[in-house]
Amino acid sequence: MGTIISTKGVVKQFAAFKAVAGVDLDVEENETLAIIGPNGAGKTTFLNILTGLYIPEAGRVYFRGKDVTNQKPEARVASGVLRTFQIVQVFDNLTVFENMALSYYRKKEKSSMPVNMFFVNFYKSIDIAKAVDETLALFDITSARETQVGNLSLGLKKKLEIAMSWIADPDVLILDEPFAGIGDQEIDEILTIMQRIQHKKTIILVEHKVSKLGGIVDKLAVMHDGKLIAVGPFEETMNDPTVRESYWKISCDENDTAGSANIQNILKGNVTFDGAAEEKSGAVKRELLKVENLDVGYGQLKVVFDVSLNVNQGEIVMLAGRNGAGKTTLFRTICGFLPKMNGKVSFNGEDISALEAFKVAQKGIKYIHQDKTVFRSLTVRQNFELSSYATKDKDLEEVLPYFPKLRVLMDRKAEALSGGERQMLLMAMALLGKPPLVLMDEPTEGLAPHVIEDLVSIFQQLKTKTTLFIVEQNLPLVARVADRVYSMKEGKIVAETTDRAEICNLTFERYL
Amino acid sequence: MSKVKNLQVRANTIAPHRRGLSLVFPFLFVGLLIIARFLVPNKMTFLVEVATFSIYAMGNNILMGYMGYISFGQPFYLSSGAYTAALYLAYVGRNPLIAIALAIVTGLIIGGVFGTIFMRLKSSYFTLINAALCAMGLFMFQRLLIDVTRGDDGLWYRSRMLATPLLDIRFPKNFFFFVMAVLLVVLLLYRQLHRSALGNVFRTIQSNEEKIQFLGYNPFKIKVAGFTLATVMASFAGSLFAINFGFVNPNMGENSRAIEVVVATLLGGVGSLYGPLFGTLGFLGIKDIVSNFVSRWEFVVGIVTMLILFRFNEGIWGFFLNAGAWLKVRIDRGASAKKAR
């Protein structure tokens, strides 16, 4: 055992903003290290420095004692450092098999000369097929072998991306938020695989779902504002006062026991019901969105079957369900991006199921994508201006009180925003036109616990302003804010409830 | 369990580039061209042109269909190959095979040099700088080298003076078979490329250039390789044109002709294996037939291209594959219905 990868005082700056401000970190061979920290702490930037996507302004990176600071990504891959990305990066126009084969081939053959590559037949090589099939079986994606990756759900793409790194037999495996955006069951599957390879490979991962990490992580590193504030064994670091202060936003001086109890809760994934949605007066709420017997599909393939649901004014409606259940497809159909096969979608009593996407948006349905797309090269202010132009409403002040953090960031380029800040920007942009209904696709995906806390309080404040219809896999969160919950499974609505007590006791089996 | 079933349903959506890879097709297509030559004897020159042009289009398909880079400079690479062969045959030697070899070397050098420069650009600028190079090349052949190329008058020479081993290509009918044999070899190699590691790496350039670095490939090297391959195929095709006609003039390298190969690639089906061949057949076929009736045959090509872009974006070859799949489903259904009875 020795140090396999280490950094000495690395710094990375974007204009005036120091994303990583001097990090010293040593990673031992064959240990599993998790890096946690609030959004915008510089975790992904740090990974980008480790893997060679960014060259730091100051400091050095060492791999097995050798200075690799200026080495290009492909050279680091050749020496055994492989990674996955926060926003999944696979080749959509190739099949699963080809994606895997590309990764395997490069690792096996030391030469990537185009001439040599010309003579390797991907589809006939027994060697490649064997290696790929073994790995696909290990990751339980064999049935998708010949599917074009663009047709897969996000969860499967995530698994595929990890499998692609795994098949190249890495010395160091770097995972950027492997659990973001996928369901509990898939997280458990990935965890099982990680347990199998634990202590055989060095694993570095960035993750927010700390409750899942307990069993597999040897060492925990906590980043805050571009600095490493604590490194050490898991439990010890979790209870470190500075960590609590910055990450959990739990002050230690007032009541220590409450603080640790809270941490225990977060670790277990339990969050107590805080009576968010008190029963309103008995008045009948107005129906805002009504979906009746909707069928949707891609070509021959049907994905959503006979779905009916209601969203009433002023409600927070959550749609739960696993990846591939058809949730995003349903949203995209409501918004007019996908044509329906059968059924009806009505909004304010008016049939909108035949309208084009921009007309649906003009009716006042805003849709926030899962992939957190903003205009990257524009500043936050310019992003706002673009969206307020389209809705003919420049009243930023209406919206900004809900998102105090964005005020500070107005002149930063959107590409330098963290995931949480981006989500807030998107929500604020959507709210600019005072839309009667906002659809959000997995708003909390890949966000730190305290940012999720912020979002929850924003959701609750927004209830008076608009109606929210949210796809969410985080059940404790659903329990806290939802007025009505639908659950989808294999394209069908399998459960529906408006009963508070039942929402609070949502069970895994029933709702996911 | 049902999750697995769901996936199997999706598995039926086969990636377009994985269809129709059978080894039968290259032999079938070349065989059909040879049969056509005997059915319609006066169309032999047309068929030679189809074979030659489809090699040119296949090269363009690597750039356009695999990597997603559109070049408006392909005529320059075509005419460089043609002029290399022509200059050799007019002033130096007589062996057409050496002329072809020299054209290929020219293609390699031009592709390597300009590839390392152009491939640093984003795809839209890549398109434009190739157009600029094409204009410069035209100027070179027309004015700068007028003493050897004879400018707009064109260069005449005897291209098929030597008997070659195995097949005496001095006779036009034998040259036809020579070109068919060349086409067959190129199709087989192209099929190998389509299924090889290299072909798949080319395809990744289109979808995610960043990720490919993290699998350990150097994207720049791959792009230069793809560009060079396209250039070599263009100049190879150019040398075949030069030998076929015994005449070259700068017209071949004109900017306005850049669109021809792009349209032919589109027509056949972008990124597909046999698309370029069918695109060429379609493009030259329309040109051949329509120009008998209307002088502006480009008008019809334009309408067909629009149809392809908006309605049949898998092109002619994709249409054949879809029709084949549809037929197969019908036949299978019929067979199972019979069995049930």
Contacts between the chains, C-beta under 8 A, distances in Angstrom:
chain1	res1	chain2	res2	distance
A	51	B	214	6.8
A	53	B	210	7.9
A	53	B	213	7.9
A	72	B	213	7.2
A	72	B	218	7.6
A	73	B	213	4.1
A	73	B	214	5.6
A	74	B	213	5.0
A	74	B	214	7.8
A	74	B	215	8.0
A	74	B	216	5.0
A	74	B	217	6.0
A	74	B	218	5.1
A	77	B	213	7.5
A	77	B	214	6.0
A	77	B	215	6.4
A	77	B	216	3.5
A	78	B	216	5.1
A	82	B	214	6.9
A	83	B	214	5.8
A	85	B	211	7.5
A	89	B	208	5.8
A	89	B	210	6.8
A	89	B	211	4.1
A	89	B	214	7.6
A	90	B	208	7.3
A	90	B	211	7.1
A	91	B	203	7.1
A	91	B	204	4.9
A	91	B	207	4.7
A	91	B	208	5.6
A	91	B	211	7.0
A	92	B	207	5.1
A	92	B	208	7.6
A	93	B	15	7.2
A	93	B	17	7.8
A	93	B	203	5.8
A	93	B	206	6.2
A	93	B	207	4.6
A	94	B	15	6.8
A	94	B	200	6.4
A	94	B	203	5.9
A	94	B	204	6.9
A	94	B	207	7.3
A	95	B	15	5.0
A	95	B	18	6.5
A	98	B	200	5.2
A	98	B	203	7.9
A	101	B	197	7.5
A	101	B	200	7.2
A	102	B	197	7.1
A	102	B	200	5.8
A	102	B	201	6.6
A	102	B	204	6.7
A	102	B	212	8.0
A	102	B	215	5.8
A	102	B	217	7.8
A	103	B	215	4.8
A	105	B	197	5.1
A	106	B	215	5.3
A	106	B	216	4.3
A	106	B	217	6.0
A	107	B	216	6.8
A	112	B	216	7.0
A	112	B	217	5.5
A	112	B	218	6.8
A	112	B	221	7.4
A	114	B	198	5.5
A	114	B	221	7.3
A	114	B	222	6.9
A	114	B	225	3.8
A	117	B	196	6.2
A	117	B	197	4.0
A	117	B	198	3.8
A	117	B	201	6.4
A	118	B	192	6.9
A	118	B	193	6.2
A	118	B	196	5.2
A	118	B	197	7.7
A	118	B	198	4.6
A	119	B	192	7.6
A	119	B	196	6.8
A	120	B	196	5.5
A	120	B	197	4.2
A	120	B	198	7.7
A	121	B	192	7.0
A	121	B	195	5.2
A	121	B	196	5.9
A	122	B	195	5.9
A	122	B	196	6.6
A	122	B	197	6.0
A	122	B	200	6.0
A	123	B	21	7.6
A	123	B	195	5.4
A	124	B	195	7.6
A	143	B	4	5.1
A	143	B	7	4.3
A	143	B	8	5.7
A	143	B	11	6.7
A	144	B	7	5.1
A	144	B	10	7.1
A	144	B	11	6.4
A	145	B	11	7.4
A	146	B	11	5.5
A	146	B	14	6.5
A	146	B	15	7.9
A	146	B	18	7.3
A	147	B	7	7.2
A	147	B	10	5.4
A	147	B	11	4.8
A	147	B	13	6.7
A	148	B	13	6.3
A	148	B	14	7.3
A	148	B	15	4.0
A	151	B	10	5.4
A	151	B	13	5.3
A	152	B	10	7.5
A	156	B	7	8.0
A	164	B	215	7.1
A	168	B	215	7.2
A	168	B	216	7.4
A	298	B	13	7.8
A	299	B	13	7.3
A	300	B	12	7.7
A	301	B	9	5.8
A	301	B	10	6.5
A	301	B	12	7.7
A	301	B	13	6.9
A	324	B	3	7.2
A	324	B	6	6.7
A	490	B	2	5.8
A	490	B	3	7.5
A	490	B	6	6.3
